[in-house]
Amino acid sequence: MSKYKIVGIINFIFGSLQIIYSLLTIFIIIPKLLTELYTEVNVEMPSFAPTYLALGFNLLLGIICIFLGYKLFSKHGEVQKKYYKFGLALAIVSVLFGGVFSGTAILSAVLPIYNLTLPF
């Protein structure tokens, strides 16, 4: 297996995990857990804009990873070398920023709940 296909597989894996995580969080976790929790406690719901923004960036990063993984499998020759360098850099960025975006999304969603329990 060539180095191009290995980087393509890595990009497919990272991209699909980021897309699955982002979509599950956007469509299941936030609406179910947080909106039901805030309505049960009868507290005004905070803005989840930072959460959705971080998950949107994570989703975009996953889509780009999938696209580059596809390009590394389908192209041959000199063009593939360009995609290889960009795909390798994106795989590293995906690991680093994927964790940052995921952590930011979870923190910005959970922090208002934590503030509800403070006696101040």
Backbone torsions as a table, in degrees:
resi	resn	phi	psi	omega
1	MET	NA	136.0	-176.1
2	SER	-81.8	165.4	-179.6
3	LYS	-66.2	-27.0	178.9
4	TYR	-67.4	-42.1	-179.7
5	LYS	-71.1	-33.6	177.9
6	ILE	-64.9	-45.2	177.5
7	VAL	-66.7	-34.6	175.8
8	GLY	-63.1	-41.9	177.8
9	ILE	-65.6	-42.4	178.4
10	ILE	-61.4	-42.6	178.3
11	ASN	-66.3	-38.6	175.7
12	PHE	-60.2	-45.6	-177.9
13	ILE	-65.3	-50.7	-179.8
14	PHE	-62.6	-42.7	-179.1
15	GLY	-64.8	-43.5	-179.7
16	SER	-67.8	-37.8	177.1
17	LEU	-65.0	-39.9	179.0
18	GLN	-67.8	-39.7	179.6
19	ILE	-67.3	-44.7	-179.9
20	ILE	-62.9	-46.0	179.4
21	TYR	-60.9	-46.0	-177.9
22	SER	-64.1	-45.2	-178.8
23	LEU	-67.4	-40.2	177.1
24	LEU	-63.1	-41.3	-179.7
25	THR	-69.0	-41.4	-178.1
26	ILE	-68.8	-44.2	-171.4
27	PHE	-97.5	-17.1	-177.2
28	ILE	-119.8	-55.7	-170.8
29	ILE	-67.8	-52.1	-176.8
30	ILE	-65.8	-49.5	179.8
31	PRO	-64.3	-42.3	-177.1
32	LYS	-71.0	-59.9	-172.0
33	LEU	-70.0	-54.5	-169.9
34	LEU	-76.9	-43.0	-179.1
35	THR	-69.1	-37.9	176.4
36	GLU	-66.8	-36.4	179.1
37	LEU	-66.1	-45.6	-178.8
38	TYR	-68.7	-34.9	177.4
39	THR	-72.1	-32.3	178.3
40	GLU	-69.0	-36.4	-178.9
41	VAL	-83.7	-12.7	-178.0
42	ASN	60.3	48.9	177.9
43	VAL	-119.8	147.9	178.0
44	GLU	-63.8	131.6	-177.5
45	MET	-75.7	131.5	178.6
46	PRO	-75.2	170.3	177.1
47	SER	-75.8	130.3	177.3
48	PHE	-99.1	23.1	-179.6
49	ALA	-59.7	-44.1	177.4
50	PRO	-63.2	-34.1	178.5
51	THR	-65.5	-49.3	-179.5
52	TYR	-67.4	-32.6	177.4
53	LEU	-65.5	-45.9	178.5
54	ALA	-64.8	-40.5	178.5
55	LEU	-69.8	-31.4	175.5
56	GLY	-66.0	-42.0	176.3
57	PHE	-64.7	-38.6	177.9
58	ASN	-65.1	-40.3	177.9
59	LEU	-65.5	-43.1	178.0
60	LEU	-62.6	-41.3	177.6
61	LEU	-63.5	-39.1	177.3
62	GLY	-65.9	-40.1	178.6
63	ILE	-64.9	-41.3	178.5
64	ILE	-65.4	-38.7	177.3
65	CYS	-62.4	-43.7	178.4
66	ILE	-62.8	-42.9	179.4
67	PHE	-61.0	-45.7	179.6
68	LEU	-68.3	-35.7	175.2
69	GLY	-61.3	-40.6	176.7
70	TYR	-64.2	-43.7	-179.4
71	LYS	-64.7	-35.9	179.8
72	LEU	-69.9	-25.4	176.7
73	PHE	-84.5	-29.0	-172.5
74	SER	-96.3	-28.6	-176.7
75	LYS	-89.1	155.1	177.0
76	HIS	-137.6	152.2	174.0
77	GLY	94.1	-146.3	-174.3
78	GLU	-67.0	-33.9	-179.4
79	VAL	-65.8	-34.1	-179.5
80	GLN	-65.9	-30.7	177.6
81	LYS	-65.0	-38.9	178.1
82	LYS	-65.8	-44.1	178.2
83	TYR	-66.7	-31.0	179.0
84	TYR	-63.6	-48.2	-179.7
85	LYS	-63.3	-44.5	179.8
86	PHE	-68.1	-37.9	178.7
87	GLY	-67.0	-38.8	177.6
88	LEU	-66.5	-43.2	177.8
89	ALA	-65.1	-39.2	180.0
90	LEU	-69.3	-31.9	176.7
91	ALA	-64.1	-41.1	178.2
92	ILE	-67.8	-45.4	178.5
93	VAL	-63.3	-36.6	179.9
94	SER	-63.0	-40.7	178.0
95	VAL	-67.0	-45.1	-177.1
96	LEU	-70.0	-55.3	-175.3
97	PHE	-78.4	-23.9	175.1
98	GLY	-61.0	-41.2	176.4
99	GLY	-69.0	-37.6	178.5
100	VAL	-66.0	-47.1	-179.6
101	PHE	-65.2	-39.9	179.2
102	SER	-66.4	-43.5	178.3
103	GLY	-64.3	-40.4	177.7
104	THR	-64.3	-40.4	179.7
105	ALA	-64.3	-46.3	-179.3
106	ILE	-68.0	-41.9	-179.8
107	LEU	-64.2	-43.4	-179.0
108	SER	-71.3	-19.2	176.3
109	ALA	-87.2	-34.0	-174.5
110	VAL	-91.1	-28.0	-177.3
111	LEU	-58.4	-40.6	175.8
112	PRO	-63.1	-30.9	176.9
113	ILE	-68.2	-40.9	177.7
114	TYR	-62.5	-38.1	179.9
115	ASN	-68.0	-22.4	177.2
116	LEU	-68.7	-29.1	-175.5
117	THR	-87.3	-8.1	-179.7
118	LEU	-74.9	139.6	-178.3
119	PRO	-78.2	-5.4	-176.4
120	PHE	-76.2	NA	NA
